[in-house]
């Protein structure tokens, strides 16, 4: 039996498959900086086309913890990658993640003929707008190549930013092949709301965009996005700050037949569910998947159950295959006496409509004379303070 001395064990003895697995667990900038030009084996693996095709030139852990820093990557590391490595691999990169303080040098280091997926991380709004306006290399990439784009801006203190609105408008007008856009909703700990209502009704929007993920200031912005200009949109994931009755009439009765997936989150309470949200949902006649996360207030009315949801909009969605929701409803009644149904009655209101996995919990607040109704759905869940767990139910029709 041969005994292996620890001094004889070397990382170079590991097979290529294991080394690649190790590389993928490390930050790509560290791998390129530390291992390229060490030996031929490391060069072959670190510069392999499958490894460098998705190149992340940031350290997201640092970005998430330090908002006001200059760069998440050491400048010495970046300099070597700009000068010695990117010129050797630029033609193999398909996906690229870069941040504000390194973008200019990275774009100058190659021509990136295969690049189609771009993430711009940790940008100040004014600087990003300047790049989109003046940087010819970036504009050329966006105009001719980029189909998938992610935008992340630093946390700001002001509520409504016209600059952010301009950036959104410029991207949609500039990107001729854009299919998917994540606009300032990449990291849960910093999501900036975009005021779409600042845009002119004549502003050009992409006719190619299929998927949009965005945070907006109000339901008004959501209605602007669904006014028909994004005529290829099939997936919309939207977080709405406030829901209020607009001063001007911007609602539309036009159907949205191309929309297949709609995720709508509104954390603040609203009393405009029946007059604004329900009509919007009724326009989505070909929806296949729906996610709703709502906090509602109702006055002198009943709480929401499975029968109401079906009669209000689900009955119009004949193609719906999956429905996940959480609805928190507070009902205030001064003149109307609302009988609080049992959990079984609430669950049956969903089961009769095809929702099989439903759980609920009901409560009455005697101090406020209101009913709290929280509905968590996973194929349908409803309650008065109702929790539906877990969020995984699937409605199959």
C-alpha positions as CSV (number, residue, x, y, z in Angstrom):
1,X,0.0,0.0,0.0
2,X,1.4,3.4,-1.1
3,X,1.2,6.2,1.4
4,X,0.8,9.7,-0.1
5,X,2.7,12.4,1.6
6,X,0.9,15.7,2.0
7,X,4.0,17.5,0.6
8,X,3.3,15.6,-2.7
9,X,-0.2,16.9,-3.1
10,X,-0.5,19.8,-5.5
11,X,-3.5,21.7,-7.0
12,X,-2.1,21.0,-10.4
13,X,-2.8,17.3,-9.8
14,X,-6.5,17.9,-9.8
15,X,-8.4,17.1,-13.0
16,X,-9.6,20.0,-15.2
17,X,-13.2,19.3,-14.3
18,X,-12.5,19.9,-10.6
19,X,-10.5,23.0,-11.2
20,X,-13.2,24.5,-13.3
21,X,-15.7,23.8,-10.5
22,X,-13.4,25.6,-8.1
23,X,-13.0,28.5,-10.5
24,X,-16.8,29.0,-10.9
25,X,-17.1,29.3,-7.1
26,X,-14.6,32.2,-7.1
27,X,-15.0,35.8,-8.3
28,X,-14.1,35.9,-12.0
29,X,-11.8,38.9,-11.6
30,X,-9.8,37.1,-8.9
31,X,-9.4,34.1,-11.1
32,X,-8.3,36.2,-14.1
33,X,-5.9,38.3,-12.1
34,X,-4.3,35.6,-10.0
35,X,-4.2,32.6,-12.3
36,X,-3.7,33.8,-15.9
37,X,0.0,33.7,-17.0
38,X,0.9,31.4,-14.1
39,X,1.2,28.2,-16.3
40,X,-0.3,26.8,-19.4
41,X,-2.9,24.7,-17.6
42,X,-4.3,27.7,-15.7
43,X,-4.3,29.8,-18.9
44,X,-6.3,27.1,-20.7
45,X,-8.9,26.8,-18.0
46,X,-9.2,30.4,-16.9
47,X,-9.4,31.6,-20.5
48,X,-11.7,28.8,-21.6
49,X,-14.6,30.1,-23.8
50,X,-17.2,28.5,-21.6
51,X,-15.7,30.1,-18.5
52,X,-15.3,33.7,-19.8
53,X,-18.5,33.8,-21.8
54,X,-20.3,35.1,-18.7
55,X,-17.9,37.7,-17.2
56,X,-18.8,39.5,-13.9
57,X,-16.4,42.4,-13.3
58,X,-17.9,43.3,-9.9
59,X,-18.0,42.0,-6.4
60,X,-21.7,42.0,-5.6
61,X,-21.2,41.3,-1.9
62,X,-19.2,44.5,-1.5
63,X,-21.6,46.5,-3.6
64,X,-24.5,45.4,-1.4
65,X,-22.8,46.4,1.7
66,X,-21.2,49.7,0.7
67,X,-23.3,52.0,-1.4
68,X,-21.0,55.0,-1.7
69,X,-17.8,53.3,-2.5
70,X,-15.9,54.0,-5.7
71,X,-15.4,50.5,-7.0
72,X,-16.0,47.0,-5.7
73,X,-12.8,45.7,-7.3
74,X,-9.2,46.8,-6.6
75,X,-7.8,49.1,-9.3
76,X,-4.6,47.1,-9.5
77,X,-6.6,44.0,-10.4
78,X,-8.7,45.9,-12.9
79,X,-5.7,47.4,-14.6
80,X,-4.2,44.0,-15.4
81,X,-7.5,42.7,-16.7
82,X,-7.9,45.8,-18.9
83,X,-4.4,45.7,-20.4
84,X,-3.5,42.0,-20.6
85,X,-6.6,39.8,-20.4
86,X,-9.6,41.4,-22.0
87,X,-7.8,41.9,-25.4
88,X,-7.4,38.1,-25.4
89,X,-11.0,37.1,-24.5
90,X,-13.2,40.0,-25.6
91,X,-14.5,38.1,-28.7
92,X,-15.6,35.2,-26.5
93,X,-17.8,37.2,-24.0
94,X,-21.5,36.8,-24.3
95,X,-22.6,38.3,-20.9
96,X,-20.9,41.2,-19.2
97,X,-21.5,42.7,-15.7
98,X,-19.7,46.0,-15.1
99,X,-19.9,49.0,-12.8
100,X,-19.6,52.7,-13.1
101,X,-15.9,53.2,-12.3
102,X,-14.6,50.5,-14.6
103,X,-17.0,50.6,-17.6
104,X,-15.1,53.0,-19.8
105,X,-11.8,51.0,-19.6
106,X,-13.5,47.7,-20.1
107,X,-15.4,48.9,-23.2
108,X,-12.2,50.3,-24.6
109,X,-10.3,47.0,-24.1
110,X,-12.2,45.1,-26.9
111,X,-15.0,45.1,-29.4
112,X,-17.2,42.3,-27.9
113,X,-18.8,41.0,-31.1
114,X,-20.8,38.3,-29.3
115,X,-22.0,40.4,-26.4
116,X,-25.8,40.4,-26.1
117,X,-26.4,40.5,-22.3
118,X,-25.2,43.5,-20.3
119,X,-25.6,44.5,-16.7
120,X,-24.7,48.0,-15.5
121,X,-24.3,47.9,-11.7
122,X,-23.8,50.5,-9.0
123,X,-24.2,53.7,-11.2
124,X,-25.1,57.2,-10.1
125,X,-28.1,58.3,-12.1
126,X,-26.5,61.4,-13.6
127,X,-23.4,59.6,-14.7
128,X,-25.3,56.8,-16.3
129,X,-27.5,59.2,-18.2
130,X,-24.3,61.0,-19.4
131,X,-22.9,57.6,-20.6
132,X,-26.1,56.8,-22.4
133,X,-26.1,60.2,-24.1
134,X,-22.4,60.6,-25.0
135,X,-20.5,57.3,-25.0
136,X,-20.5,56.1,-28.6
137,X,-19.2,52.6,-27.8
138,X,-21.9,51.9,-25.2
139,X,-24.6,53.4,-27.5
140,X,-23.4,51.3,-30.4
141,X,-23.6,48.1,-28.3
142,X,-27.1,49.0,-27.0
143,X,-28.3,49.9,-30.5
144,X,-27.0,47.0,-32.4
145,X,-26.3,44.0,-30.1
146,X,-27.8,44.1,-26.6
147,X,-31.0,42.0,-26.2
148,X,-30.9,41.6,-22.4
149,X,-30.2,44.6,-20.2
150,X,-30.0,45.0,-16.4
151,X,-29.8,48.5,-14.8
152,X,-28.8,49.2,-11.1
153,X,-28.5,52.7,-9.7
154,X,-27.3,53.7,-6.3
155,X,-29.8,54.4,-3.6
156,X,-31.1,58.0,-3.7
157,X,-32.9,60.2,-1.1
158,X,-35.3,62.0,-3.4
159,X,-38.7,60.3,-4.1
160,X,-39.2,61.0,-7.8
161,X,-36.2,61.3,-10.1
162,X,-36.7,62.9,-13.5
163,X,-33.2,61.6,-14.4
164,X,-34.2,58.0,-13.8
165,X,-37.3,58.6,-16.0
166,X,-35.1,60.0,-18.7
167,X,-32.7,57.0,-18.5
168,X,-35.7,54.6,-18.9
169,X,-37.0,56.5,-21.9
170,X,-33.5,56.7,-23.5
171,X,-32.9,53.0,-23.2
172,X,-36.3,52.1,-24.8
173,X,-35.6,54.4,-27.7
174,X,-32.0,53.5,-28.2
175,X,-32.1,49.7,-27.9
176,X,-33.4,48.4,-31.2
177,X,-33.1,44.7,-30.3
178,X,-34.0,44.7,-26.6
179,X,-36.0,41.7,-25.4
180,X,-35.6,41.8,-21.6
181,X,-35.1,44.8,-19.3
182,X,-34.6,44.8,-15.5
183,X,-34.8,48.4,-14.5
184,X,-33.5,49.2,-11.0
185,X,-34.9,46.0,-9.5
186,X,-31.8,43.8,-9.3
187,X,-31.3,43.8,-5.5
188,X,-34.1,43.7,-2.9
189,X,-32.1,46.0,-0.5
190,X,-32.1,48.9,-3.0
191,X,-34.9,49.4,-5.4
192,X,-35.4,52.8,-6.9
193,X,-38.9,53.8,-8.1
194,X,-39.2,55.2,-11.6
195,X,-41.8,57.9,-12.3
196,X,-43.0,56.9,-15.7
197,X,-45.7,59.7,-15.7
198,X,-42.9,62.2,-16.4
199,X,-42.6,60.8,-19.9
200,X,-44.5,62.4,-22.8
201,X,-47.4,60.3,-24.2
202,X,-45.6,60.7,-27.5
203,X,-42.3,59.2,-26.2
204,X,-41.1,56.2,-28.2
205,X,-41.0,52.9,-26.5
206,X,-39.4,49.6,-27.7
207,X,-41.5,47.5,-30.0
208,X,-39.3,44.5,-29.3
209,X,-39.4,44.4,-25.5
210,X,-40.9,41.1,-24.2
211,X,-40.0,41.2,-20.5
212,X,-39.9,44.1,-18.1
213,X,-39.1,44.1,-14.4
214,X,-39.5,47.5,-12.8
215,X,-40.4,49.5,-9.6
216,X,-42.6,52.5,-10.2
217,X,-43.9,55.3,-7.9
218,X,-47.7,54.7,-8.5
219,X,-50.3,52.8,-10.4
220,X,-50.4,55.7,-12.8
221,X,-47.0,54.6,-14.0
222,X,-48.2,51.1,-14.5
223,X,-51.1,52.3,-16.6
224,X,-48.7,54.4,-18.7
225,X,-46.6,51.3,-19.4
226,X,-49.7,49.4,-20.5
227,X,-51.1,52.1,-22.8
228,X,-50.1,50.1,-25.9
229,X,-46.7,51.5,-26.8
230,X,-44.9,48.4,-25.5
231,X,-46.8,46.3,-28.0
232,X,-44.7,43.1,-27.7
233,X,-44.7,42.9,-23.9
234,X,-45.6,39.5,-22.6
235,X,-44.1,39.5,-19.1
236,X,-44.5,42.4,-16.7
237,X,-43.1,42.2,-13.1
238,X,-43.9,45.5,-11.4
239,X,-43.8,46.9,-7.8
240,X,-46.0,49.9,-7.3
241,X,-45.4,52.4,-4.5
242,X,-48.8,54.1,-4.2
243,X,-52.3,53.5,-5.6
244,X,-54.5,56.5,-5.8
245,X,-57.2,57.9,-8.1
246,X,-55.5,59.9,-10.8
247,X,-56.6,63.5,-11.5
248,X,-56.8,62.9,-15.2
249,X,-58.3,59.9,-17.0
250,X,-55.4,57.7,-18.2
251,X,-57.2,54.4,-17.9
252,X,-57.8,52.3,-21.0
253,X,-60.4,49.7,-21.8
254,X,-58.2,48.3,-24.6
255,X,-57.4,44.6,-24.0
256,X,-53.9,43.3,-23.5
257,X,-53.9,40.0,-25.5
258,X,-50.1,39.6,-25.7
259,X,-49.6,39.8,-21.9
260,X,-49.0,36.2,-20.6
261,X,-47.4,36.8,-17.2
262,X,-48.2,39.6,-14.7
263,X,-46.7,40.0,-11.2
264,X,-48.1,43.0,-9.3
265,X,-46.9,44.0,-5.9
266,X,-48.3,47.0,-3.9
267,X,-47.2,47.1,-0.2
268,X,-49.1,50.2,0.8
269,X,-52.8,50.1,1.6
270,X,-55.2,51.3,-1.1
271,X,-59.0,51.8,-1.2
272,X,-59.0,51.9,-5.1
273,X,-58.9,48.1,-5.7
274,X,-62.4,47.9,-7.2
275,X,-62.2,50.9,-9.4
276,X,-58.6,50.7,-10.6
277,X,-57.0,47.3,-10.1
278,X,-59.9,45.1,-11.1
279,X,-60.5,46.9,-14.5
280,X,-56.8,46.6,-15.2
281,X,-56.8,42.9,-14.6
282,X,-59.9,42.4,-16.7
283,X,-57.9,43.7,-19.7
284,X,-55.5,40.7,-19.4
285,X,-57.6,38.2,-21.3
286,X,-54.8,35.8,-22.3
287,X,-52.9,35.7,-19.0
288,X,-51.3,32.4,-18.2
289,X,-49.7,33.2,-14.8
290,X,-50.8,35.9,-12.3
291,X,-49.2,36.9,-9.0
292,X,-50.9,39.5,-6.8
293,X,-49.5,40.9,-3.5
294,X,-52.0,43.6,-2.3
295,X,-52.9,45.5,0.9
296,X,-56.5,46.8,0.6
297,X,-59.0,48.8,2.6
298,X,-62.7,48.6,2.1
299,X,-65.5,50.6,3.7
300,X,-69.0,49.4,4.3
301,X,-68.4,46.4,2.2
302,X,-67.6,42.7,2.4
303,X,-64.2,41.1,2.4
304,X,-62.7,39.4,-0.6
305,X,-63.1,35.7,-1.1
306,X,-62.7,33.2,-4.0
307,X,-66.2,33.9,-5.4
308,X,-65.4,37.6,-5.7
309,X,-62.1,37.1,-7.3
310,X,-63.6,34.8,-9.9
311,X,-66.5,37.1,-10.6
312,X,-64.3,40.2,-10.8
313,X,-61.5,39.1,-13.1
314,X,-60.5,35.4,-12.9
315,X,-63.6,34.4,-15.0
316,X,-62.2,36.5,-17.8
317,X,-58.8,34.8,-17.8
318,X,-59.7,31.7,-19.7
319,X,-56.0,30.8,-20.3
320,X,-54.9,31.1,-16.7
321,X,-52.8,28.1,-15.5
322,X,-51.1,29.5,-12.3
323,X,-52.4,32.0,-9.8
324,X,-50.4,33.0,-6.7
325,X,-51.6,35.7,-4.4
326,X,-51.4,37.4,-1.0
327,X,-54.2,39.8,-0.2
328,X,-54.4,41.7,3.1
329,X,-57.8,43.4,3.4
330,X,-59.0,45.7,6.1
331,X,-62.8,46.2,6.1
332,X,-64.3,49.1,8.0
333,X,-68.1,48.9,8.4
334,X,-70.2,51.6,10.1
335,X,-73.5,50.9,8.4
336,X,-73.2,47.4,7.0
337,X,-73.0,44.2,9.2
338,X,-70.7,41.7,7.6
339,X,-70.8,38.2,8.9
340,X,-67.4,36.7,9.4
341,X,-67.3,33.3,7.7
342,X,-65.5,30.3,9.0
343,X,-62.1,29.2,7.6
344,X,-63.8,26.3,5.9
345,X,-66.4,28.5,4.2
346,X,-63.6,30.8,3.0
347,X,-61.7,27.8,1.7
348,X,-64.7,26.4,0.0
349,X,-65.2,29.6,-2.0
350,X,-61.9,28.9,-3.6
351,X,-62.3,25.1,-4.0
352,X,-65.6,25.5,-5.8
353,X,-63.7,27.5,-8.5
354,X,-60.9,25.0,-8.9
355,X,-58.4,26.0,-6.2
356,X,-57.5,22.9,-4.3
357,X,-54.7,24.0,-2.0
358,X,-56.1,26.7,0.2
359,X,-55.5,27.6,3.9
360,X,-56.9,30.5,5.8
361,X,-57.1,32.2,9.2
362,X,-59.7,34.8,10.2
363,X,-59.7,37.4,12.9
364,X,-61.8,40.4,14.0
365,X,-60.3,43.6,15.5
366,X,-62.8,44.8,18.0
367,X,-60.8,47.9,18.8
368,X,-60.9,49.3,15.3
369,X,-64.2,47.8,14.3
370,X,-62.6,46.4,11.2
371,X,-61.9,43.0,9.7
372,X,-58.3,42.2,8.8
373,X,-58.2,39.9,5.8
374,X,-54.8,38.7,4.6
375,X,-54.9,36.4,1.7
376,X,-51.8,34.4,0.8
377,X,-52.3,32.3,-2.2
378,X,-50.6,29.5,-3.8
379,X,-53.3,28.5,-6.0
380,X,-55.7,30.4,-4.3
381,X,-55.7,31.5,-0.7
382,X,-57.9,33.8,1.1
383,X,-58.7,35.1,4.5
384,X,-59.7,37.6,6.9
385,X,-56.6,37.8,8.3
386,X,-55.8,34.9,6.0
387,X,-52.5,33.3,5.5
388,X,-51.9,31.0,2.7
389,X,-48.9,28.9,3.0
390,X,-46.7,28.2,1.3
391,X,-46.5,30.3,-1.9
392,X,-46.3,27.3,-4.2
393,X,-49.8,26.3,-5.1
394,X,-50.6,25.9,-8.7
395,X,-54.0,26.3,-10.3
396,X,-54.4,24.0,-13.2
397,X,-57.4,24.6,-15.5
